């Protein structure tokens, strides 16, 4: 079937960032904020009806503002040369600042309600249904400073935390990476184009040239990004200290609704089970005729013999994803087909797009949208499946109360990784030759090494960085040192070269909304493997159980979620090691199939 590989943005707000409809929406949100302010000022906290009315206006504002922000962000990411996007985003952030002030007032008043009065409020059927979220707001609110202080923080955030994150995005959008082809012609590539080619090009000389130019480009802007990262972390550490957080990991753990014991158990399992993946990287180096892989070679495609690297057109990738999702369940396949046919995905490979991929929500539509750049590799097909998994997660929860749909990032990565696992297994199973299977196993194992090594390096770096940043400014040189140290530990020093400026090139470190953005990926990957193992044991009717788990992700702690739906204790290393064991089998098969080639 034919699919269009660009978003249909006109169905959201016609006219792009200068849309009259968008301005009308923002005006409407302003009016709703005034109504919210009025309701708060006259709120009798003992009234169930008034409490529910406030929650309703909160939901309306959240949807309207979320719809607007998502649209502008989507537009800017697809057309980074649109300068007006920053102007409109400024308007939106001003409104977010206003709503943050009012939300803090709301939370402070919730905290002030007596325990007896609170219990009486939660006897209401509608409020009981969202009691987990309401109790979470009440508990979190106990950290807040005075209303005036919180209002000031919200006001300063516009030119503080959020502004530094925006500065990073703006700087990256104007960066280019030069590439000289075999005919001597030099082209300036966008960051997204350069990244995709640097990791996916089959020619090691191309990868090496791009990596050297890539590192040089990030080095040139290194002082800017060092300032940006230091101010983001400094701002966040100051807020954490004043909100009575005792350690920099306390906030992200609280946000992800998990305990430190769970985090430690996960990383301990990863650290204790790295040898098979070191062996994989060593075997891959031999296949590529190298003693050790360089940083840019870790995700390089493999073509054994005369087999060309597996390629997909965008149409083929869409059909492949839908077809194999159907082997798991009709709901996942049908939803994905609808999303792809209705242009929910921006995948065109072109200049003036930001790098990376994501899934975002349009709350007023109850729909999601996906951003990526599709270049034809199996990895891109996996990315498409990954983002559709995110979208499916939101889809199965859309009839729940809004407060019960606020799932944390670690469990958000569960649905995406589960979908990716289905497609990864399908590509390997559909291999027509041994050579093709080797190439596809390589692609699948690249994802595992990313979770167990690349993301582990990000966590090790960020944890060490925050320890040092608490004592003062961390220089660009020291950031590079911390990054290389983390990479060497995470990869068990199995590479011939590393990426000192990885801290500046990885946008996840510069996102303002969530501290420690990276470890939830590994959590979701391993958690999803545990779910997938249960599916393999008893696939009949499993999609219904899977959807039930996803629907609970916004209203439970992750330890309780795992106990209820899987019957496991995720504070124990054994659970995480069992997930890693699944990937070890792929390593064993990869080495067995390639032994004849490398001898």
Legacy VTK file of the C-alpha trace (Angstrom):
# vtk DataFile Version 3.0
C-alpha trace
ASCII
DATASET POLYDATA
POINTS 599 float
0.000 0.000 0.000
1.096 3.617 -0.532
1.580 5.826 2.509
2.369 9.542 2.723
5.553 10.120 4.749
4.768 13.662 5.934
2.440 14.993 8.615
-0.920 16.491 7.779
-0.524 19.544 10.006
-3.360 21.497 8.382
-5.918 19.344 10.207
-4.616 20.685 13.528
-4.192 24.428 12.977
-4.400 25.587 9.319
-1.713 28.066 8.327
1.272 26.852 10.340
2.747 28.953 13.130
0.916 32.049 11.820
-2.430 30.266 12.021
-5.380 32.408 13.062
-7.010 29.320 14.566
-3.950 28.814 16.759
-4.152 32.378 18.041
-7.854 31.920 18.726
-7.044 28.790 20.727
-4.456 30.644 22.789
-6.959 33.426 23.424
-9.475 30.832 24.593
-6.889 29.323 26.921
-6.221 32.777 28.396
-9.938 33.127 29.158
-10.013 29.666 30.744
-7.036 30.597 32.915
-8.938 33.647 34.177
-11.885 31.397 35.018
-9.547 28.982 36.806
-8.120 31.869 38.790
-11.620 32.951 39.802
-12.623 29.443 40.868
-9.493 29.096 42.996
-10.059 32.422 44.740
-13.580 31.457 45.830
-12.940 27.741 46.422
-14.565 26.174 49.445
-12.194 23.211 49.839
-14.844 21.149 51.565
-17.150 21.228 48.529
-17.024 18.157 46.308
-18.711 19.964 43.422
-16.312 22.909 43.538
-13.334 20.526 43.682
-14.599 18.645 40.622
-15.248 21.930 38.802
-11.657 22.992 39.364
-10.383 19.643 38.075
-12.533 20.059 34.961
-11.170 23.520 34.115
-7.637 22.222 34.744
-8.267 19.476 32.209
-9.658 21.912 29.635
-6.671 24.248 29.976
-4.230 21.356 29.879
-5.701 20.014 26.669
-5.846 23.393 24.931
-2.340 24.410 25.920
-0.993 20.921 25.202
-2.562 20.896 21.747
-1.021 24.270 20.945
2.434 23.475 22.263
2.544 20.104 20.525
1.570 21.678 17.219
4.216 24.411 17.380
6.884 21.933 18.463
5.925 19.576 15.639
6.045 22.412 13.120
9.424 23.643 14.325
10.927 20.137 14.331
9.734 19.524 10.782
10.724 22.994 9.545
13.618 24.204 11.703
14.096 27.276 9.498
10.723 28.733 10.577
11.808 31.552 12.897
8.222 32.458 13.822
7.852 29.135 15.671
10.016 30.509 18.491
7.791 33.593 18.736
4.621 31.529 19.156
6.331 29.117 21.533
7.190 32.150 23.660
3.481 32.986 23.877
2.695 29.444 24.896
5.425 29.320 27.547
4.049 32.540 29.058
0.694 30.804 29.449
2.396 27.753 30.943
4.039 30.046 33.447
0.643 31.450 34.434
-0.929 28.010 34.771
2.057 26.799 36.810
1.528 29.604 39.310
-2.155 28.737 39.641
-1.417 25.019 39.843
0.950 25.673 42.719
-1.803 27.621 44.462
-4.172 24.694 43.868
-1.658 22.209 45.231
-0.916 24.295 48.308
-4.622 24.436 49.094
-4.955 20.675 48.578
-2.121 20.138 51.049
-3.852 22.437 53.549
-7.032 20.325 53.572
-7.249 18.323 56.798
-6.843 14.544 56.589
-10.424 14.011 57.717
-11.801 16.451 55.130
-9.625 14.839 52.456
-10.940 11.367 53.219
-14.492 12.710 52.998
-13.791 14.275 49.577
-12.392 11.005 48.243
-15.585 9.159 49.161
-17.106 10.708 46.024
-17.237 8.094 43.241
-15.599 10.314 40.592
-12.814 11.451 42.911
-12.244 7.927 44.197
-11.520 6.829 40.638
-8.601 9.288 40.444
-7.536 9.000 44.098
-4.034 7.686 43.257
-3.263 10.804 41.223
-4.879 13.148 43.755
-2.952 11.613 46.642
0.220 11.920 44.580
-0.463 15.640 44.021
-1.107 16.073 47.741
2.087 14.240 48.740
4.245 16.043 46.162
2.726 19.346 47.208
4.191 19.018 50.668
7.556 19.907 49.110
6.350 23.248 47.763
7.526 26.584 49.117
5.112 29.447 49.798
2.692 30.480 47.071
4.618 33.666 46.397
7.910 31.821 46.144
6.437 29.216 43.790
4.926 31.983 41.647
8.342 33.572 41.357
9.936 30.245 40.395
7.325 29.706 37.688
7.931 33.220 36.359
11.706 32.818 36.358
11.468 29.434 34.653
10.501 31.116 31.367
13.960 32.646 31.165
15.626 29.930 33.194
15.217 26.179 32.814
12.921 26.330 29.773
14.984 29.053 28.112
18.262 27.149 28.359
16.602 24.078 26.836
15.214 26.198 23.988
18.633 27.748 23.408
20.064 24.268 22.904
17.365 23.370 20.354
17.896 26.638 18.491
21.663 26.204 18.351
21.408 22.638 17.081
18.929 23.720 14.411
21.517 26.010 12.784
24.431 23.570 13.000
25.651 21.744 9.894
28.112 18.899 9.387
30.253 18.933 6.202
30.609 15.745 4.161
32.850 15.281 1.141
31.891 12.465 -1.227
34.233 10.327 -3.346
34.049 12.866 -6.198
35.292 15.648 -3.916
31.962 17.415 -3.631
31.274 18.822 -0.147
27.722 19.046 1.173
26.553 20.641 4.412
24.304 18.137 6.177
21.831 18.921 8.940
22.590 17.366 12.306
19.833 14.787 11.746
21.073 13.812 8.288
24.673 13.538 9.450
23.767 11.424 12.467
21.720 8.958 10.433
24.434 8.514 7.839
27.305 8.440 10.330
25.852 5.425 12.105
24.162 3.640 9.198
26.429 4.045 6.151
28.031 0.700 5.115
31.318 2.403 4.133
33.716 2.678 7.120
35.511 5.609 5.473
32.247 7.545 5.250
31.457 6.775 8.881
34.949 7.817 9.991
34.887 11.076 8.039
31.447 11.983 9.352
32.392 11.104 12.925
35.499 13.274 12.800
33.504 16.171 11.335
30.712 15.498 13.823
33.044 15.654 16.815
34.653 18.798 15.391
31.266 20.514 15.027
30.228 19.758 18.601
33.679 20.827 19.793
33.228 24.189 18.046
29.976 24.771 19.923
31.269 23.036 23.062
31.617 26.191 25.203
28.001 27.157 24.439
26.694 23.707 25.304
28.846 23.492 28.446
27.285 26.741 29.665
23.830 25.479 28.750
24.220 22.151 30.534
25.727 23.761 33.625
22.912 26.278 33.911
20.235 23.636 33.385
21.700 21.424 36.093
22.497 24.339 38.397
18.944 25.636 38.137
17.556 22.165 38.783
19.833 21.463 41.756
18.824 24.778 43.323
15.147 23.897 42.939
15.724 20.406 44.335
17.558 21.731 47.366
14.796 24.212 48.128
12.128 21.554 47.639
13.820 19.348 50.231
15.247 16.714 47.898
18.272 15.178 49.577
19.874 13.730 46.430
19.737 14.482 42.704
18.229 11.057 41.941
15.330 11.513 44.346
13.261 13.665 41.966
13.599 11.442 38.859
12.837 8.331 40.917
9.758 10.023 42.357
8.715 11.121 38.867
9.085 7.558 37.565
7.178 6.142 40.542
9.962 3.740 41.410
12.347 3.104 44.289
16.116 3.378 44.389
16.221 -0.362 45.132
14.581 -1.032 41.759
17.006 1.250 39.926
20.019 -0.330 41.628
18.773 -3.851 40.927
18.365 -3.030 37.240
21.842 -1.503 36.782
23.428 -4.260 38.857
21.915 -6.877 36.552
23.183 -4.954 33.525
26.719 -4.570 34.941
26.922 -8.236 35.865
25.807 -9.486 32.452
27.840 -7.474 29.956
30.279 -10.101 28.697
27.977 -11.540 26.001
27.526 -8.050 24.540
31.261 -7.367 24.696
31.646 -10.633 22.767
29.094 -9.409 20.231
30.999 -6.171 19.667
34.244 -8.126 19.301
32.691 -10.489 16.773
31.240 -7.588 14.849
34.672 -5.940 14.710
36.107 -9.102 13.158
33.304 -9.159 10.583
34.134 -5.577 9.633
37.864 -6.348 9.440
38.757 -4.336 12.524
40.589 -5.153 15.725
38.068 -3.091 17.698
35.031 -1.076 16.726
35.231 2.700 16.835
32.366 4.672 18.352
30.904 5.306 14.880
31.037 1.581 13.988
28.912 0.205 16.839
25.695 0.533 14.819
27.246 -0.095 11.403
25.311 -2.416 9.067
26.802 -5.812 8.304
26.793 -7.414 4.853
28.277 -10.919 4.791
29.315 -12.259 1.393
27.455 -10.692 -1.497
24.358 -9.945 0.553
23.372 -6.308 0.399
22.169 -4.670 3.618
18.423 -5.173 4.091
16.548 -2.071 2.981
12.907 -1.025 3.189
10.979 1.629 1.378
8.704 3.583 3.687
5.680 1.791 2.199
7.308 -1.599 2.752
8.192 -0.706 6.333
4.616 0.367 7.104
3.152 -2.816 5.649
5.743 -4.955 7.438
4.955 -3.348 10.799
1.190 -3.736 10.400
1.496 -7.340 9.212
3.671 -8.408 12.131
1.756 -6.457 14.743
-1.215 -8.536 13.603
0.572 -11.708 14.753
0.337 -10.322 18.285
-3.120 -8.792 18.259
-5.813 -7.157 16.164
-5.987 -4.015 18.331
-2.315 -3.077 17.895
-2.360 -3.798 14.150
-5.623 -1.987 13.486
-4.574 1.074 15.417
-1.212 1.264 13.603
-2.872 0.928 10.217
-5.194 3.827 11.056
-2.296 6.022 12.223
-0.207 5.373 9.112
-3.072 5.830 6.673
-4.084 9.113 8.310
-0.626 10.728 8.154
0.184 10.674 11.845
3.858 10.148 10.968
6.483 12.635 9.739
9.232 10.452 8.248
10.532 12.217 5.117
14.343 12.412 4.775
15.027 16.072 3.975
17.016 19.089 5.196
15.769 21.494 7.895
14.488 18.769 10.206
15.708 18.252 13.755
17.409 14.908 14.526
15.920 12.008 16.452
12.462 10.581 16.812
9.559 10.829 19.240
5.853 10.320 19.759
3.760 13.218 21.042
0.121 13.701 21.969
-2.599 15.986 20.660
-4.783 15.922 23.787
-7.814 17.661 22.294
-7.964 15.087 19.488
-7.164 12.139 21.758
-4.531 11.217 19.159
-0.753 10.948 18.834
1.769 12.056 16.214
5.170 10.565 15.393
8.366 12.302 14.284
11.338 10.530 12.699
13.517 10.492 9.601
13.184 7.304 7.547
16.246 6.324 5.515
15.363 2.706 4.727
17.345 0.721 7.307
15.915 -2.036 9.537
16.745 0.313 12.420
14.381 2.923 10.976
11.667 0.287 10.695
12.231 -0.568 14.366
12.007 3.127 15.238
8.666 3.347 13.445
7.402 0.358 15.451
8.803 1.853 18.655
6.953 5.140 18.214
3.740 3.392 17.184
4.020 1.449 20.445
4.036 4.754 22.318
0.996 5.900 20.375
-0.841 2.635 21.071
-0.175 3.061 24.785
-1.922 6.441 24.752
-4.706 5.074 22.548
-5.743 2.279 24.935
-5.965 4.790 27.800
-7.895 7.525 26.032
-11.231 6.698 27.722
-9.726 6.883 31.226
-9.979 10.009 33.387
-7.233 12.459 32.414
-5.558 12.183 35.810
-5.229 8.415 35.335
-3.460 8.800 31.975
-0.348 10.474 33.356
2.063 7.567 33.129
5.746 8.089 33.810
8.494 7.742 31.250
9.852 4.380 32.387
6.573 2.554 31.787
5.982 4.642 28.649
9.062 2.958 27.192
7.554 -0.452 27.932
4.907 -0.281 25.198
7.302 1.161 22.646
9.979 -1.432 23.297
7.451 -4.265 23.281
6.332 -3.178 19.814
9.944 -2.908 18.709
10.624 -6.449 19.976
7.806 -7.829 17.835
9.303 -6.236 14.714
12.894 -7.150 15.604
11.952 -10.799 15.994
9.923 -10.698 12.793
12.768 -9.324 10.695
15.072 -12.098 11.908
12.446 -14.817 11.444
11.715 -13.638 7.885
15.362 -13.729 6.813
15.710 -15.630 3.538
19.389 -16.529 3.944
21.945 -17.021 6.698
23.690 -13.846 5.568
20.524 -11.806 5.849
19.804 -13.271 9.292
23.272 -12.199 10.458
22.619 -8.634 9.304
19.245 -8.521 11.026
20.512 -10.061 14.264
23.158 -7.370 14.206
20.465 -4.698 13.992
18.522 -6.281 16.839
21.599 -6.572 19.045
22.523 -2.974 18.334
19.395 -2.046 20.242
20.389 -4.251 23.169
23.892 -2.756 23.324
22.315 0.704 23.225
20.214 -0.178 26.277
22.943 -1.975 28.243
25.951 0.128 27.199
25.111 3.446 25.522
22.347 4.363 27.952
24.325 2.979 30.853
27.107 5.381 29.829
24.602 8.243 29.803
23.471 7.349 33.318
27.014 6.962 34.652
28.000 10.294 33.108
24.960 12.177 34.328
25.222 10.766 37.836
28.919 11.715 38.072
28.242 15.103 36.504
25.509 16.002 38.991
27.800 15.030 41.866
30.426 17.484 40.574
27.957 20.180 39.521
26.664 20.355 43.092
30.125 21.658 44.018
30.368 24.197 41.185
30.681 24.795 37.435
31.974 21.807 35.439
34.225 22.801 32.525
33.873 21.539 28.966
37.155 19.651 29.341
35.916 17.933 32.495
32.585 17.102 30.863
34.522 15.378 28.079
36.579 13.453 30.631
33.490 12.333 32.538
31.861 11.258 29.290
34.802 9.139 28.115
35.180 7.588 31.572
31.497 6.630 31.539
31.707 5.219 28.019
34.762 3.119 28.854
33.059 1.686 31.931
29.761 1.044 30.162
31.410 -0.569 27.122
33.973 -2.407 29.301
36.648 -0.534 27.307
35.835 -2.653 24.240
35.990 0.182 21.662
38.968 1.727 19.863
37.585 5.267 20.066
35.001 7.185 22.066
32.841 10.281 21.704
34.006 12.960 24.186
31.308 15.459 23.161
28.491 12.934 23.320
27.123 14.903 26.290
26.578 17.870 23.938
25.253 15.941 20.939
22.628 13.964 22.891
19.588 16.212 23.236
18.219 14.094 26.096
20.627 15.822 28.490
19.118 19.209 27.585
15.400 18.497 28.023
14.062 20.817 30.702
11.002 18.904 31.842
12.541 15.678 33.161
15.842 15.129 34.982
17.715 11.907 34.200
15.786 11.315 31.008
17.813 8.258 29.994
17.520 5.368 32.458
13.786 4.852 31.784
14.728 3.516 28.334
16.651 0.613 29.849
13.881 0.076 32.393
11.264 -0.059 29.643
13.397 -2.329 27.474
13.963 -4.926 30.190
10.460 -4.615 31.607
9.012 -5.199 28.154
11.229 -8.273 27.691
9.695 -9.674 30.861
6.229 -9.059 29.453
7.258 -10.576 26.112
8.524 -13.692 27.880
5.101 -14.078 29.508
3.472 -13.650 26.101
5.592 -16.427 24.602
4.540 -18.781 27.395
0.837 -18.273 26.700
0.076 -16.116 23.633
-3.631 -16.917 23.454
-5.613 -13.824 24.445
-2.488 -12.105 25.746
-3.237 -8.783 24.027
-6.157 -8.244 26.407
-3.876 -8.785 29.435
-1.273 -6.502 27.895
-3.782 -3.705 27.391
-4.949 -4.118 31.011
-1.360 -3.589 32.183
-0.930 -0.501 29.996
-4.167 1.003 31.298
-2.862 0.737 34.881
0.452 2.476 34.167
-0.890 5.921 35.099
-2.339 4.926 38.449
0.175 2.608 40.158
3.748 2.510 41.400
5.863 0.377 39.073
6.616 -2.175 41.786
2.868 -2.650 42.356
2.215 -2.760 38.607
4.732 -5.585 38.145
3.350 -7.516 41.102
-0.268 -7.186 39.942
0.158 -8.053 36.266
3.328 -10.187 36.202
3.587 -11.515 39.727
7.237 -10.447 40.043
9.395 -8.402 42.439
11.353 -5.877 40.389
13.468 -4.763 43.357
15.351 -8.041 42.887
18.157 -8.401 40.352
16.821 -11.782 39.178
13.891 -10.220 37.319
16.142 -7.940 35.289
18.723 -10.658 34.630
15.973 -12.876 33.191
15.210 -10.207 30.606
18.870 -9.917 29.677
19.014 -13.705 29.226
16.564 -13.385 26.321
19.018 -11.151 24.475
21.952 -13.442 25.292
20.366 -16.081 23.061
20.522 -13.660 20.134
24.233 -13.109 20.841
24.839 -16.846 20.880
23.041 -17.278 17.545
24.885 -14.330 16.008
28.308 -15.675 17.009
27.420 -19.201 15.908
26.286 -18.014 12.460
29.324 -15.774 11.961
32.080 -18.059 13.274
32.709 -19.547 9.841
33.009 -16.093 8.306
35.555 -14.696 10.780
37.826 -17.762 10.938
LINES 1 600
599 0 1 2 3 4 5 6 7 8 9 10 11 12 13 14 15 16 17 18 19 20 21 22 23 24 25 26 27 28 29 30 31 32 33 34 35 36 37 38 39 40 41 42 43 44 45 46 47 48 49 50 51 52 53 54 55 56 57 58 59 60 61 62 63 64 65 66 67 68 69 70 71 72 73 74 75 76 77 78 79 80 81 82 83 84 85 86 87 88 89 90 91 92 93 94 95 96 97 98 99 100 101 102 103 104 105 106 107 108 109 110 111 112 113 114 115 116 117 118 119 120 121 122 123 124 125 126 127 128 129 130 131 132 133 134 135 136 137 138 139 140 141 142 143 144 145 146 147 148 149 150 151 152 153 154 155 156 157 158 159 160 161 162 163 164 165 166 167 168 169 170 171 172 173 174 175 176 177 178 179 180 181 182 183 184 185 186 187 188 189 190 191 192 193 194 195 196 197 198 199 200 201 202 203 204 205 206 207 208 209 210 211 212 213 214 215 216 217 218 219 220 221 222 223 224 225 226 227 228 229 230 231 232 233 234 235 236 237 238 239 240 241 242 243 244 245 246 247 248 249 250 251 252 253 254 255 256 257 258 259 260 261 262 263 264 265 266 267 268 269 270 271 272 273 274 275 276 277 278 279 280 281 282 283 284 285 286 287 288 289 290 291 292 293 294 295 296 297 298 299 300 301 302 303 304 305 306 307 308 309 310 311 312 313 314 315 316 317 318 319 320 321 322 323 324 325 326 327 328 329 330 331 332 333 334 335 336 337 338 339 340 341 342 343 344 345 346 347 348 349 350 351 352 353 354 355 356 357 358 359 360 361 362 363 364 365 366 367 368 369 370 371 372 373 374 375 376 377 378 379 380 381 382 383 384 385 386 387 388 389 390 391 392 393 394 395 396 397 398 399 400 401 402 403 404 405 406 407 408 409 410 411 412 413 414 415 416 417 418 419 420 421 422 423 424 425 426 427 428 429 430 431 432 433 434 435 436 437 438 439 440 441 442 443 444 445 446 447 448 449 450 451 452 453 454 455 456 457 458 459 460 461 462 463 464 465 466 467 468 469 470 471 472 473 474 475 476 477 478 479 480 481 482 483 484 485 486 487 488 489 490 491 492 493 494 495 496 497 498 499 500 501 502 503 504 505 506 507 508 509 510 511 512 513 514 515 516 517 518 519 520 521 522 523 524 525 526 527 528 529 530 531 532 533 534 535 536 537 538 539 540 541 542 543 544 545 546 547 548 549 550 551 552 553 554 555 556 557 558 559 560 561 562 563 564 565 566 567 568 569 570 571 572 573 574 575 576 577 578 579 580 581 582 583 584 585 586 587 588 589 590 591 592 593 594 595 596 597 598
